[in-house]
């Protein structure tokens, strides 16, 4: 069976709701990588749909994460205004990343333990990892921090595995495409950051 046949098979067995979530999510990342404020409309739509989908497959932390994304979509839209200074890309010092990664890892371990002990959560530690680091990375996108794309490359690669393991194959493929788009976003934002410094 070819990759194309496999993909077509997944499309046929995927719900229209999940396909809509995939389309709006993909549109969000493409527009975000291009620096378009319109990306936040698609973030709002996709996150609203995925909140329900993830709850249905016992990925409760992913569902909670989508609620956060809905809020961040509104925040991102408002913060990405047309003011030139607010549109500049920033770089964080290494100490910010050490603090960010340390707190996110601590939250991962805590949430993973709580959800494995108190619920029927599936893949609690992996879900906790993608959830906590995504919270940090989404805030970084809204703040136009260049390194957000490095976080997303790792998060999306882990999410690819997680979604495939839960039978969300089309969403898993989307995460794989996200990994590639995150690399593109990093390249594009880095070029823009370099131009700002001239």
Secondary structure, DSSP 8 states (H G I E B T S, - for coil): --HHHHHHHHHHHS-HHHHHHHHHHHHHHHHHHTT-TTHHHHHHHHHHHHHHHHHHTT-HHHHHHHHHHHHHHHHHHHHS-S-TGGG--B---HHHHHHHHHHHHHHHHHHHHHHHHHS--SSHHHHHHHHHHHHHHHHHHHTTBTTHHHHHHHHHHHHHHHHHHTT-HHHHHHHHHHHHHHHHHHHHHHHHHHHHT-
